[in-house]
Amino acid sequence: MNIDNGRAIVGAVDPQVQPRYAGWTTFARLPRLEDVAQADVVVVGVPFDSAVTYRPGARFGPNAIRQGSRLIRGYNPELDISPFQVCQVADAGDLACNPFDIGQAVDQIAAQLTELLSNGTRAIILGGDHSVALPSLRAAHAVHGPMALVHFDAHLDTWDGVYGADITHGSPFRRAFEEGLLLDRNVHVGVRGSIYDRKDLVEDAGFGFSVITCRDISSLGSDGILERIIERVGDAPVYVSVDIDVLDPAHAPGTGTPEAGGMSSRELLEVVRGLDAVNLVGVDVVEVSPAYDHAEITAIAAANVAWEFLSVFGRKVQR
């Protein structure tokens, strides 16, 4: 336990006291939200995957990511911070939502997240399929107003609804743009593979997005990607959405719509650390589908992405 400004901070379980494979399966074995007086940052699961168009199973993603986080230690040498010592971080468990009705589930998720964020708490949302980004953006918008979006994904996710459903895991950012949740300073990172039609790119640009493809990543490197992102979003409040399929299937096989030729986990982590330079207000990490995973490769990658975001939030609280 640490004391910060007179407030007791409850940290993660010490792995030198209790082995990492034992104890609560909270993210990084953090305390539960109900066990702390107030949290600066929470990790919260949204186990919903009824809006997928290919492989289901991301409803089991939050707990897989929590399991993959057991090896996380308390100090981040790349960002020179021990986030669990400088701010109160807690695991808020999983939100309850209707698995049979997409529209109702989205409303339920948005309402619960809005309440969770209402006192200034920052959240890292663990999905779930990518449709959960829409209610997450609604909740963040209620606090911060319109935001710039940094979107790591193999796919644009600005398509329209399909099969009579307006909200799917391929449409959250079209809906978010239509609802006025986003500014026109958005960027996709890691896009690759086939699309339905060239007009998809034209429509996407109309929603305020620029695109950094995986081919661009080869020439730009991590520093070049960060320069593009920072130039694009400026000083706007920034929401970051990470679809784990931005990683190559070699680094993240456990996902619903894998695409060959993606980022490595090292490249993604390097870019995420650099987002300390933007006005980060919200994060989700989605589309981990553990039934397709091998040796927890995808879950461990997603857990480390979330850890880097926790570290970035810790630095902002520390300032």
C-alpha positions, 0 to 999 in steps of 0.5 A: 500500500502506498500513500499519495496526497494523503490517500492510501493506494492499493496496488497489485498483489506482490508476485514475490509473496503470492505466485502469479498463477494464484489469487484473483484473476483480475487484470494484473491481479489488481484490487477489485473496484469494490475493494478501493475507495475510489479509482483513478483508472479502471479496467472493465470487461465488456463480454459482448460479441453478438455483432460479429460477421465471421468468427464469434468468441470475443465474449470470452476476451476480457477474461482471456486478457486478464489471464494473459496479464498475470505476468505483468510486473509493477514497473514500466522501464520504457515509460519510467513509471510504476502506475500502480504506485502513483494512481489507484487502478482497479478491475471493475469486472464485467458489464452486464448486457443483453446477448440477444439484442445488439441495440439494447446491449449498446445502450446498456453498455453506454449507460454503465460506462457513463456512470463509471466515468462520471467522477473523472475515472479513466477506463480501459475497456476490454472487449468483446467485439468491436461494436463495443467501441460505439457505446464506449465512445458515447460514454467518453463523449458525455465527459469530454465532448467530440474526440479524435479517434486513433484506430488500430485495425486491419479494417476500416470499420466505417462500413454501413450495417449489414443483414438489417443490423445498423450496428455491427463490429464493422460499423462502429465508427460510421455510427459514431461519426453520424452521432457527432461523437468524433472530430474530423481528425481521425486516423486508422493505423495498420489497415490492409487486405481486401475491401468491398469497393474503392468507394469504401475509402472515399466514404471513410475519408468523408468521415474525417479519417486518414489512413496509415497502412501496413505498407506505410509502417514498413517505411515510416517505422514506429517514430514516423507513425507517431509523428503522423498520429500526433500531427493528425490529432493535435491537442484534441481529446483522443480516444484510442481503439485497438482491434487486436487483428491489427497484429499479424496472425503470427502475433495474434491468431486468436481473433475473429477476422484475421488478415495476413501482413499485419504489425508485430506486437513490438511495433504496436507496443512502441507506438502505444507508448508514444501516445503519452504525447497526446491528450488520451481520454479513453481506450478499448482493446477488442476482438480477442477470441481465445478459442482461436488462440495458441499458447495465449499469444493473443491474450498476452499481446492484448494484456501488454497493450492494455498495460502500456495504456495503464502506464500512459494514464499513470503518467498523466495522473502523475503530472 
